Amino acid sequence: MRDNWQAFLQKLKTPTGKFLALWYALTILCVGGALALVVIAPSGVWAIVSYVLYALAAVTFGYTVYTLVLFAPRVKRGVMRYIKRTRFGRRLLEHYGFRTVVFAAVSFVFNVLYALFNGLVAIASRSIWYGALATYYIVLTFMRGGIISYHGKSATERSPKVELRKYRSCGILLTTLPLCLSFAILQMVVDGSAFVRWGWTVFAFAAYAFYKITMAIYNVFKARKMDDMTLRALRSIGLADAMVSILALQTTLLYAFSTGNNGAANALTGGVVCALTVVIGVYMLICARKKKEELQKENEYAKSTGQI
């Protein structure tokens, strides 16, 4: 009996393929059943069943997370080896600047689609709310697109002066961007407009919004060490985009779970987002001025020493 128990514990510590497949299937059934019972809101005997199912869901999901953490390094190594087989994959993993531009290109595509969606809805419904959102994402698209097109040029066509000019242009646009967002915030306060997510998608959206703002802040601080000003501009644009996601999250949660007037809360958060966006833009303009002075000094020194 003791040997069987030890063997079972050893299998739990180092699970194999068949055991994992069965466990993952059990986890899906328990978690799915628990979520279904939350929606149904059972009573009587079924309420007791729901509590048992909640406990099973917690246990199975907890062990599933353990197995994912256990095999994560192995999976990561396998994925890395697969990605490094191609030149694109190697550049993506090893070159921070290239990786930043690639991810910016993905965001650019989503910005285009989201701007088109909001624009079509704004025209169809004659909504200031959707029109303001469409304009906001059009400006983000314009900024990201300009920098991505710059990185598509040959190395001979690039220069620190051009990078600085694009960085400064993005700073100017970020300082004016809250004008677009203010119309949407005004519509939220006056008419109660909001970003709407239904059912359990609210929680998925919340997780994505927190992940997005966390990574945006991390990337901004990491990009400060880069000499390429366009990469720093992309990270600042990403932060401005992520802050709107937090505003969207608040309006979504209040719309889903609050029954009162949310105008004051939306106005406050919207005002903070607008103010922080302006701060980012002004900070970029200050950095651009300092960088310009540095480039001028370097140029003067190079001329005085006969380097150019």
CYANA upper distance limits for C-alpha pairs under 8 A (distance plus 0.5 A):
  1 MET  CA      5 TRP  CA      6.82
  2 ARG  CA      6 GLN  CA      6.68
  3 ASP  CA      7 ALA  CA      6.62
  4 ASN  CA      8 PHE  CA      6.65
  5 TRP  CA      9 LEU  CA      6.72
  6 GLN  CA     10 GLN  CA      6.62
  7 ALA  CA     11 LYS  CA      6.72
  8 PHE  CA     12 LEU  CA      6.83
  9 LEU  CA     13 LYS  CA      6.79
 10 GLN  CA     14 THR  CA      6.72
 11 LYS  CA     15 PRO  CA      5.51
 11 LYS  CA     16 THR  CA      7.94
 15 PRO  CA     19 PHE  CA      6.84
 15 PRO  CA     20 LEU  CA      6.79
 15 PRO  CA     67 THR  CA      8.25
 16 THR  CA     20 LEU  CA      6.51
 17 GLY  CA     21 ALA  CA      6.65
 18 LYS  CA     22 LEU  CA      6.80
 19 PHE  CA     23 TRP  CA      6.59
 20 LEU  CA     24 TYR  CA      6.46
 21 ALA  CA     25 ALA  CA      6.74
 22 LEU  CA     26 LEU  CA      6.70
 23 TRP  CA     27 THR  CA      6.60
 23 TRP  CA     60 THR  CA      7.92
 23 TRP  CA     64 THR  CA      8.18
 24 TYR  CA     28 ILE  CA      6.73
 24 TYR  CA     64 THR  CA      7.36
 25 ALA  CA     29 LEU  CA      6.81
 26 LEU  CA     30 CYS  CA      6.61
 26 LEU  CA     60 THR  CA      7.79
 27 THR  CA     31 VAL  CA      6.45
 27 THR  CA     57 ALA  CA      6.97
 27 THR  CA     60 THR  CA      5.63
 27 THR  CA     61 PHE  CA      6.35
 27 THR  CA     64 THR  CA      7.94
 28 ILE  CA     32 GLY  CA      6.20
 29 LEU  CA     33 GLY  CA      6.35
 30 CYS  CA     34 ALA  CA      6.56
 30 CYS  CA     53 LEU  CA      6.79
 30 CYS  CA     54 TYR  CA      8.10
 30 CYS  CA     56 LEU  CA      6.87
 30 CYS  CA     57 ALA  CA      5.31
 30 CYS  CA     60 THR  CA      8.06
 31 VAL  CA     35 LEU  CA      6.68
 31 VAL  CA     54 TYR  CA      8.12
 31 VAL  CA     57 ALA  CA      5.43
 31 VAL  CA     58 ALA  CA      8.42
 31 VAL  CA     61 PHE  CA      7.98
 32 GLY  CA     36 ALA  CA      6.64
 33 GLY  CA     37 LEU  CA      6.68
 33 GLY  CA     53 LEU  CA      7.73
 34 ALA  CA     38 VAL  CA      6.81
 34 ALA  CA     50 SER  CA      7.16
 34 ALA  CA     53 LEU  CA      6.40
 34 ALA  CA     54 TYR  CA      6.07
 34 ALA  CA     57 ALA  CA      7.35
 35 LEU  CA     39 VAL  CA      7.05
 36 ALA  CA     40 ILE  CA      6.73
 37 LEU  CA     41 ALA  CA      6.26
 37 LEU  CA     42 PRO  CA      6.91
 37 LEU  CA     50 SER  CA      6.89
 38 VAL  CA     42 PRO  CA      8.21
 41 ALA  CA     47 ALA  CA      8.48
 42 PRO  CA     46 TRP  CA      6.00
 42 PRO  CA     47 ALA  CA      5.68
 42 PRO  CA     50 SER  CA      7.93
 43 SER  CA     47 ALA  CA      5.19
 44 GLY  CA     48 ILE  CA      7.70
 45 VAL  CA     49 VAL  CA      7.10
 46 TRP  CA     50 SER  CA      6.57
 47 ALA  CA     51 TYR  CA      6.96
 48 ILE  CA     52 VAL  CA      6.96
 49 VAL  CA     53 LEU  CA      6.65
 50 SER  CA     54 TYR  CA      6.52
 51 TYR  CA     55 ALA  CA      6.79
 52 VAL  CA     56 LEU  CA      6.78
 53 LEU  CA     57 ALA  CA      6.49
 54 TYR  CA     58 ALA  CA      6.70
 55 ALA  CA     59 VAL  CA      6.79
 56 LEU  CA     60 THR  CA      6.50
 57 ALA  CA     61 PHE  CA      6.28
 58 ALA  CA     62 GLY  CA      6.38
 59 VAL  CA     63 TYR  CA      6.80
 60 THR  CA     64 THR  CA      6.60
 61 PHE  CA     65 VAL  CA      6.75
 62 GLY  CA     66 TYR  CA      6.93
 63 TYR  CA     67 THR  CA      6.81
 64 THR  CA     68 LEU  CA      6.76
 65 VAL  CA     69 VAL  CA      6.70
 66 TYR  CA     70 LEU  CA      6.53
 67 THR  CA     71 PHE  CA      6.66
 68 LEU  CA     72 ALA  CA      6.20
 69 VAL  CA     73 PRO  CA      8.27
 71 PHE  CA     75 VAL  CA      6.60
 72 ALA  CA     76 LYS  CA      6.38
 73 PRO  CA     77 ARG  CA      6.68
 74 ARG  CA     78 GLY  CA      6.83
 75 VAL  CA     79 VAL  CA      6.62
 76 LYS  CA     80 MET  CA      6.52
 77 ARG  CA     81 ARG  CA      6.68
 78 GLY  CA     82 TYR  CA      6.77
 79 VAL  CA     83 ILE  CA      6.63
 80 MET  CA     84 LYS  CA      6.57
 81 ARG  CA     85 ARG  CA      7.14
 83 ILE  CA     89 GLY  CA      5.36
 83 ILE  CA     90 ARG  CA      7.31
 84 LYS  CA     89 GLY  CA      5.60
 84 LYS  CA     90 ARG  CA      5.20
 84 LYS  CA     93 LEU  CA      8.36
 85 ARG  CA     89 GLY  CA      7.43
 85 ARG  CA     90 ARG  CA      7.84
 86 THR  CA     90 ARG  CA      6.82
 87 ARG  CA     91 ARG  CA      6.76
 88 PHE  CA     92 LEU  CA      6.58
 89 GLY  CA     93 LEU  CA      6.78
 90 ARG  CA     94 GLU  CA      6.48
 91 ARG  CA     95 HIS  CA      5.77
 91 ARG  CA     98 PHE  CA      7.30
 91 ARG  CA     99 ARG  CA      8.05
 92 LEU  CA     96 TYR  CA      7.87
 92 LEU  CA     98 PHE  CA      6.71
 92 LEU  CA     99 ARG  CA      5.47
 93 LEU  CA     99 ARG  CA      7.64
 95 HIS  CA     99 ARG  CA      6.72
 96 TYR  CA    100 THR  CA      6.61
 97 GLY  CA    101 VAL  CA      6.87
 97 GLY  CA    231 LEU  CA      7.14
 98 PHE  CA    102 VAL  CA      6.73
 99 ARG  CA    103 PHE  CA      6.73
100 THR  CA    104 ALA  CA      6.58
100 THR  CA    231 LEU  CA      7.39
100 THR  CA    234 LEU  CA      8.25
101 VAL  CA    105 ALA  CA      6.61
101 VAL  CA    148 ILE  CA      6.89
101 VAL  CA    151 HIS  CA      8.16
101 VAL  CA    231 LEU  CA      7.99
101 VAL  CA    234 LEU  CA      8.42
102 VAL  CA    106 VAL  CA      7.03
103 PHE  CA    107 SER  CA      6.82
104 ALA  CA    108 PHE  CA      6.46
104 ALA  CA    144 ARG  CA      7.29
104 ALA  CA    148 ILE  CA      7.98
104 ALA  CA    234 LEU  CA      7.48
105 ALA  CA    109 VAL  CA      6.91
105 ALA  CA    144 ARG  CA      8.09
105 ALA  CA    145 GLY  CA      8.23
105 ALA  CA    148 ILE  CA      7.26
106 VAL  CA    110 PHE  CA      7.07
107 SER  CA    111 ASN  CA      6.52
108 PHE  CA    112 VAL  CA      6.72
108 PHE  CA    141 THR  CA      6.21
108 PHE  CA    144 ARG  CA      6.67
108 PHE  CA    145 GLY  CA      7.15
109 VAL  CA    113 LEU  CA      6.83
110 PHE  CA    114 TYR  CA      6.46
111 ASN  CA    115 ALA  CA      6.40
111 ASN  CA    137 TYR  CA      6.31
111 ASN  CA    138 ILE  CA      7.77
111 ASN  CA    140 LEU  CA      7.63
111 ASN  CA    141 THR  CA      6.26
112 VAL  CA    116 LEU  CA      6.65
112 VAL  CA    137 TYR  CA      7.87
112 VAL  CA    138 ILE  CA      7.50
112 VAL  CA    141 THR  CA      6.75
113 LEU  CA    117 PHE  CA      6.63
114 TYR  CA    118 ASN  CA      6.66
114 TYR  CA    134 ALA  CA      7.88
114 TYR  CA    137 TYR  CA      7.68
115 ALA  CA    119 GLY  CA      6.43
115 ALA  CA    133 LEU  CA      7.78
115 ALA  CA    134 ALA  CA      4.95
115 ALA  CA    135 THR  CA      7.65
115 ALA  CA    136 TYR  CA      8.40
115 ALA  CA    137 TYR  CA      5.78
115 ALA  CA    138 ILE  CA      6.32
116 LEU  CA    120 LEU  CA      6.59
116 LEU  CA    134 ALA  CA      7.42
117 PHE  CA    121 VAL  CA      6.75
117 PHE  CA    134 ALA  CA      8.22
118 ASN  CA    122 ALA  CA      6.42
118 ASN  CA    130 TYR  CA      5.61
118 ASN  CA    131 GLY  CA      7.02
118 ASN  CA    133 LEU  CA      6.99
118 ASN  CA    134 ALA  CA      5.48
119 GLY  CA    123 ILE  CA      6.75
119 GLY  CA    130 TYR  CA      7.04
119 GLY  CA    131 GLY  CA      6.28
119 GLY  CA    134 ALA  CA      5.65
119 GLY  CA    135 THR  CA      8.43
120 LEU  CA    124 ALA  CA      6.59
121 VAL  CA    125 SER  CA      6.38
121 VAL  CA    126 ARG  CA      8.24
121 VAL  CA    127 SER  CA      8.06
121 VAL  CA    130 TYR  CA      7.01
122 ALA  CA    126 ARG  CA      5.61
122 ALA  CA    127 SER  CA      5.24
122 ALA  CA    128 ILE  CA      7.28
122 ALA  CA    129 TRP  CA      7.89
122 ALA  CA    130 TYR  CA      5.33
122 ALA  CA    131 GLY  CA      5.48
123 ILE  CA    127 SER  CA      7.60
123 ILE  CA    131 GLY  CA      8.21
127 SER  CA    131 GLY  CA      6.67
128 ILE  CA    132 ALA  CA      6.44
128 ILE  CA    183 PHE  CA      7.60
128 ILE  CA    184 ALA  CA      7.45
128 ILE  CA    187 GLN  CA      7.60
129 TRP  CA    133 LEU  CA      6.93
129 TRP  CA    183 PHE  CA      7.37
129 TRP  CA    184 ALA  CA      5.18
129 TRP  CA    185 ILE  CA      8.49
129 TRP  CA    187 GLN  CA      6.30
129 TRP  CA    188 MET  CA      8.21
129 TRP  CA    193 SER  CA      7.73
130 TYR  CA    134 ALA  CA      6.52
130 TYR  CA    184 ALA  CA      7.92
131 GLY  CA    135 THR  CA      6.71
132 ALA  CA    136 TYR  CA      6.66
132 ALA  CA    180 CYS  CA      5.91
132 ALA  CA    181 LEU  CA      6.70
132 ALA  CA    183 PHE  CA      6.38
132 ALA  CA    184 ALA  CA      5.97
133 LEU  CA    137 TYR  CA      6.81
133 LEU  CA    180 CYS  CA      7.77
133 LEU  CA    181 LEU  CA      7.26
133 LEU  CA    184 ALA  CA      7.09
134 ALA  CA    138 ILE  CA      6.57
135 THR  CA    139 VAL  CA      6.81
135 THR  CA    180 CYS  CA      6.85
136 TYR  CA    140 LEU  CA      7.03
136 TYR  CA    177 LEU  CA      7.23
136 TYR  CA    180 CYS  CA      6.04
136 TYR  CA    181 LEU  CA      6.90
137 TYR  CA    141 THR  CA      6.48
138 ILE  CA    142 PHE  CA      6.61
139 VAL  CA    143 MET  CA      6.80
139 VAL  CA    173 LEU  CA      8.21
139 VAL  CA    177 LEU  CA      7.97
140 LEU  CA    144 ARG  CA      6.66
140 LEU  CA    237 ILE  CA      7.63
140 LEU  CA    241 ASP  CA      8.30
141 THR  CA    145 GLY  CA      6.25
142 PHE  CA    146 GLY  CA      6.62
143 MET  CA    147 ILE  CA      7.11
143 MET  CA    170 CYS  CA      6.75
143 MET  CA    237 ILE  CA      8.34
144 ARG  CA    148 ILE  CA      6.64
144 ARG  CA    234 LEU  CA      7.19
144 ARG  CA    237 ILE  CA      8.14
145 GLY  CA    149 SER  CA      6.55
146 GLY  CA    150 TYR  CA      6.79
146 GLY  CA    166 LYS  CA      8.48
147 ILE  CA    151 HIS  CA      6.92
147 ILE  CA    166 LYS  CA      7.73
147 ILE  CA    230 THR  CA      6.91
147 ILE  CA    234 LEU  CA      8.13
148 ILE  CA    152 GLY  CA      6.94
149 SER  CA    153 LYS  CA      7.45
150 TYR  CA    158 ARG  CA      8.17
153 LYS  CA    157 GLU  CA      6.76
153 LYS  CA    158 ARG  CA      7.71
154 SER  CA    158 ARG  CA      7.48
158 ARG  CA    162 VAL  CA      7.19
158 ARG  CA    163 GLU  CA      8.04
159 SER  CA    163 GLU  CA      6.86
160 PRO  CA    164 LEU  CA      6.51
160 PRO  CA    228 ASP  CA      7.91
160 PRO  CA    229 MET  CA      8.29
161 LYS  CA    165 ARG  CA      6.67
161 LYS  CA    292 LYS  CA      8.44
161 LYS  CA    295 LEU  CA      8.49
162 VAL  CA    166 LYS  CA      6.78
163 GLU  CA    167 TYR  CA      6.62
163 GLU  CA    228 ASP  CA      7.41
163 GLU  CA    229 MET  CA      6.06
163 GLU  CA    230 THR  CA      6.01
164 LEU  CA    168 ARG  CA      6.60
164 LEU  CA    229 MET  CA      6.40
164 LEU  CA    230 THR  CA      7.86
164 LEU  CA    288 ALA  CA      6.85
164 LEU  CA    291 LYS  CA      8.02
164 LEU  CA    292 LYS  CA      7.88
165 ARG  CA    169 SER  CA      6.66
166 LYS  CA    170 CYS  CA      6.73
166 LYS  CA    230 THR  CA      7.19
167 TYR  CA    171 GLY  CA      6.85
167 TYR  CA    229 MET  CA      6.38
167 TYR  CA    230 THR  CA      6.17
167 TYR  CA    232 ARG  CA      8.24
167 TYR  CA    233 ALA  CA      5.96
167 TYR  CA    284 MET  CA      7.76
167 TYR  CA    288 ALA  CA      7.49
168 ARG  CA    172 ILE  CA      6.83
168 ARG  CA    284 MET  CA      7.11
168 ARG  CA    285 LEU  CA      6.19
168 ARG  CA    288 ALA  CA      6.25
169 SER  CA    173 LEU  CA      6.79
170 CYS  CA    174 LEU  CA      6.58
170 CYS  CA    233 ALA  CA      7.18
170 CYS  CA    237 ILE  CA      8.44
170 CYS  CA    281 GLY  CA      7.96
171 GLY  CA    175 THR  CA      6.87
171 GLY  CA    233 ALA  CA      8.38
171 GLY  CA    280 ILE  CA      7.88
171 GLY  CA    281 GLY  CA      4.67
171 GLY  CA    282 VAL  CA      7.01
171 GLY  CA    283 TYR  CA      8.22
171 GLY  CA    284 MET  CA      5.60
171 GLY  CA    285 LEU  CA      6.10
172 ILE  CA    176 THR  CA      7.11
172 ILE  CA    281 GLY  CA      6.66
172 ILE  CA    282 VAL  CA      8.15
172 ILE  CA    285 LEU  CA      7.66
173 LEU  CA    177 LEU  CA      6.39
173 LEU  CA    281 GLY  CA      7.86
174 LEU  CA    178 PRO  CA      7.99
174 LEU  CA    237 ILE  CA      8.35
174 LEU  CA    240 ALA  CA      8.49
174 LEU  CA    277 THR  CA      6.78
174 LEU  CA    278 VAL  CA      6.76
174 LEU  CA    280 ILE  CA      7.68
174 LEU  CA    281 GLY  CA      5.32
175 THR  CA    277 THR  CA      7.10
175 THR  CA    278 VAL  CA      4.89
175 THR  CA    279 VAL  CA      7.96
175 THR  CA    280 ILE  CA      8.10
175 THR  CA    281 GLY  CA      5.29
175 THR  CA    282 VAL  CA      7.07
176 THR  CA    180 CYS  CA      8.38
176 THR  CA    278 VAL  CA      7.86
177 LEU  CA    181 LEU  CA      7.32
177 LEU  CA    277 THR  CA      8.09
177 LEU  CA    278 VAL  CA      8.37
178 PRO  CA    182 SER  CA      6.28
178 PRO  CA    274 CYS  CA      5.51
178 PRO  CA    275 ALA  CA      8.30
178 PRO  CA    277 THR  CA      7.41
178 PRO  CA    278 VAL  CA      7.68
179 LEU  CA    183 PHE  CA      7.49
180 CYS  CA    184 ALA  CA      7.78
181 LEU  CA    185 ILE  CA      6.81
181 LEU  CA    274 CYS  CA      7.81
182 SER  CA    186 LEU  CA      6.51
182 SER  CA    270 GLY  CA      8.15
182 SER  CA    274 CYS  CA      8.02
183 PHE  CA    187 GLN  CA      6.75
184 ALA  CA    188 MET  CA      6.78
185 ILE  CA    189 VAL  CA      6.84
185 ILE  CA    266 ASN  CA      7.68
185 ILE  CA    267 ALA  CA      6.85
185 ILE  CA    270 GLY  CA      6.59
186 LEU  CA    190 VAL  CA      6.61
186 LEU  CA    267 ALA  CA      8.07
187 GLN  CA    191 ASP  CA      6.04
187 GLN  CA    192 GLY  CA      7.33
187 GLN  CA    193 SER  CA      6.64
188 MET  CA    192 GLY  CA      5.07
188 MET  CA    193 SER  CA      4.91
188 MET  CA    194 ALA  CA      6.70
188 MET  CA    263 GLY  CA      7.13
188 MET  CA    266 ASN  CA      7.47
188 MET  CA    267 ALA  CA      8.25
189 VAL  CA    193 SER  CA      8.03
189 VAL  CA    262 ASN  CA      8.10
189 VAL  CA    263 GLY  CA      4.81
189 VAL  CA    264 ALA  CA      7.59
189 VAL  CA    266 ASN  CA      7.31
189 VAL  CA    267 ALA  CA      6.89
190 VAL  CA    263 GLY  CA      7.81
192 GLY  CA    262 ASN  CA      8.06
192 GLY  CA    263 GLY  CA      7.33
194 ALA  CA    248 ALA  CA      7.96
194 ALA  CA    251 THR  CA      5.90
194 ALA  CA    252 THR  CA      6.87
194 ALA  CA    255 TYR  CA      7.38
195 PHE  CA    248 ALA  CA      6.14
195 PHE  CA    249 LEU  CA      8.07
195 PHE  CA    251 THR  CA      6.50
195 PHE  CA    252 THR  CA      5.71
196 VAL  CA    251 THR  CA      8.37
196 VAL  CA    252 THR  CA      5.86
196 VAL  CA    255 TYR  CA      7.67
196 VAL  CA    256 ALA  CA      8.35
197 ARG  CA    201 THR  CA      6.54
197 ARG  CA    202 VAL  CA      5.87
197 ARG  CA    205 PHE  CA      8.37
197 ARG  CA    252 THR  CA      6.89
197 ARG  CA    256 ALA  CA      8.40
198 TRP  CA    202 VAL  CA      6.75
198 TRP  CA    256 ALA  CA      8.39
200 TRP  CA    204 ALA  CA      7.39
201 THR  CA    205 PHE  CA      6.50
202 VAL  CA    206 ALA  CA      6.65
202 VAL  CA    252 THR  CA      7.72
202 VAL  CA    253 LEU  CA      7.74
203 PHE  CA    207 ALA  CA      6.71
204 ALA  CA    208 TYR  CA      6.74
205 PHE  CA    209 ALA  CA      6.55
205 PHE  CA    249 LEU  CA      7.75
206 ALA  CA    210 PHE  CA      6.78
206 ALA  CA    249 LEU  CA      6.62
207 ALA  CA    211 TYR  CA      6.65
208 TYR  CA    212 LYS  CA      6.45
209 ALA  CA    213 ILE  CA      6.74
209 ALA  CA    242 ALA  CA      7.69
209 ALA  CA    245 SER  CA      6.13
209 ALA  CA    246 ILE  CA      6.55
209 ALA  CA    249 LEU  CA      7.38
210 PHE  CA    214 THR  CA      6.55
210 PHE  CA    246 ILE  CA      7.94
211 TYR  CA    215 MET  CA      6.62
212 LYS  CA    216 ALA  CA      6.51
212 LYS  CA    242 ALA  CA      6.34
212 LYS  CA    245 SER  CA      8.42
213 ILE  CA    217 ILE  CA      6.67
213 ILE  CA    239 LEU  CA      7.32
213 ILE  CA    242 ALA  CA      5.51
213 ILE  CA    243 MET  CA      7.07
213 ILE  CA    245 SER  CA      8.31
213 ILE  CA    246 ILE  CA      8.03
214 THR  CA    218 TYR  CA      6.77
215 MET  CA    219 ASN  CA      6.46
216 ALA  CA    220 VAL  CA      6.68
216 ALA  CA    235 ARG  CA      7.34
216 ALA  CA    238 GLY  CA      6.46
216 ALA  CA    239 LEU  CA      5.46
216 ALA  CA    242 ALA  CA      7.18
217 ILE  CA    221 PHE  CA      7.02
217 ILE  CA    239 LEU  CA      6.93
218 TYR  CA    222 LYS  CA      6.71
219 ASN  CA    223 ALA  CA      6.39
219 ASN  CA    235 ARG  CA      6.65
220 VAL  CA    224 ARG  CA      6.98
220 VAL  CA    232 ARG  CA      7.47
220 VAL  CA    235 ARG  CA      5.71
220 VAL  CA    236 SER  CA      6.72
220 VAL  CA    239 LEU  CA      7.84
221 PHE  CA    225 LYS  CA      8.21
222 LYS  CA    226 MET  CA      8.29
223 ALA  CA    231 LEU  CA      7.32
223 ALA  CA    232 ARG  CA      5.79
223 ALA  CA    235 ARG  CA      7.43
224 ARG  CA    232 ARG  CA      6.99
226 MET  CA    231 LEU  CA      7.92
226 MET  CA    232 ARG  CA      7.61
228 ASP  CA    232 ARG  CA      7.39
229 MET  CA    233 ALA  CA      6.68
230 THR  CA    234 LEU  CA      6.77
231 LEU  CA    235 ARG  CA      6.96
232 ARG  CA    236 SER  CA      6.81
233 ALA  CA    237 ILE  CA      6.69
234 LEU  CA    238 GLY  CA      6.67
235 ARG  CA    239 LEU  CA      6.78
236 SER  CA    240 ALA  CA      6.89
236 SER  CA    280 ILE  CA      7.59
237 ILE  CA    241 ASP  CA      6.71
238 GLY  CA    242 ALA  CA      6.59
239 LEU  CA    243 MET  CA      6.72
240 ALA  CA    244 VAL  CA      7.21
240 ALA  CA    277 THR  CA      6.41
240 ALA  CA    280 ILE  CA      8.47
241 ASP  CA    245 SER  CA      7.23
242 ALA  CA    246 ILE  CA      7.15
243 MET  CA    247 LEU  CA      7.02
243 MET  CA    273 VAL  CA      6.72
244 VAL  CA    248 ALA  CA      6.56
244 VAL  CA    273 VAL  CA      7.46
245 SER  CA    249 LEU  CA      6.51
246 ILE  CA    250 GLN  CA      6.79
247 LEU  CA    251 THR  CA      6.90
247 LEU  CA    266 ASN  CA      8.19
247 LEU  CA    269 THR  CA      6.94
247 LEU  CA    270 GLY  CA      6.89
247 LEU  CA    273 VAL  CA      7.86
248 ALA  CA    252 THR  CA      6.55
249 LEU  CA    253 LEU  CA      6.64
250 GLN  CA    254 LEU  CA      6.60
250 GLN  CA    266 ASN  CA      8.00
251 THR  CA    255 TYR  CA      6.42
251 THR  CA    266 ASN  CA      7.12
252 THR  CA    256 ALA  CA      6.61
253 LEU  CA    257 PHE  CA      6.40
253 LEU  CA    258 SER  CA      8.04
254 LEU  CA    258 SER  CA      5.35
254 LEU  CA    259 THR  CA      8.48
254 LEU  CA    262 ASN  CA      7.39
255 TYR  CA    259 THR  CA      8.23
258 SER  CA    262 ASN  CA      8.34
262 ASN  CA    266 ASN  CA      6.66
263 GLY  CA    267 ALA  CA      6.49
264 ALA  CA    268 LEU  CA      6.62
265 ALA  CA    269 THR  CA      6.73
266 ASN  CA    270 GLY  CA      6.30
267 ALA  CA    271 GLY  CA      6.39
268 LEU  CA    272 VAL  CA      6.79
269 THR  CA    273 VAL  CA      6.71
270 GLY  CA    274 CYS  CA      6.66
271 GLY  CA    275 ALA  CA      6.57
272 VAL  CA    276 LEU  CA      6.56
273 VAL  CA    277 THR  CA      6.62
274 CYS  CA    278 VAL  CA      6.82
275 ALA  CA    279 VAL  CA      6.73
276 LEU  CA    280 ILE  CA      6.68
277 THR  CA    281 GLY  CA      6.81
278 VAL  CA    282 VAL  CA      6.60
279 VAL  CA    283 TYR  CA      6.47
280 ILE  CA    284 MET  CA      6.69
281 GLY  CA    285 LEU  CA      6.85
282 VAL  CA    286 ILE  CA      6.76
283 TYR  CA    287 CYS  CA      6.66
284 MET  CA    288 ALA  CA      6.48
285 LEU  CA    289 ARG  CA      6.75
286 ILE  CA    290 LYS  CA      6.87
287 CYS  CA    291 LYS  CA      6.52
288 ALA  CA    292 LYS  CA      6.54
289 ARG  CA    293 GLU  CA      6.84
290 LYS  CA    294 GLU  CA      6.80
291 LYS  CA    295 LEU  CA      6.70
292 LYS  CA    296 GLN  CA      6.68
293 GLU  CA    297 LYS  CA      6.73
294 GLU  CA    298 GLU  CA      6.67
295 LEU  CA    299 ASN  CA      6.54
296 GLN  CA    300 GLU  CA      6.60
297 LYS  CA    301 TYR  CA      6.56
298 GLU  CA    302 ALA  CA      6.57
299 ASN  CA    303 LYS  CA      6.72
300 GLU  CA    304 SER  CA      6.67
301 TYR  CA    305 THR  CA      6.70
302 ALA  CA    306 GLY  CA      6.59
302 ALA  CA    307 GLN  CA      5.43
302 ALA  CA    308 ILE  CA      6.41
303 LYS  CA    307 GLN  CA      6.49
303 LYS  CA    308 ILE  CA      5.95
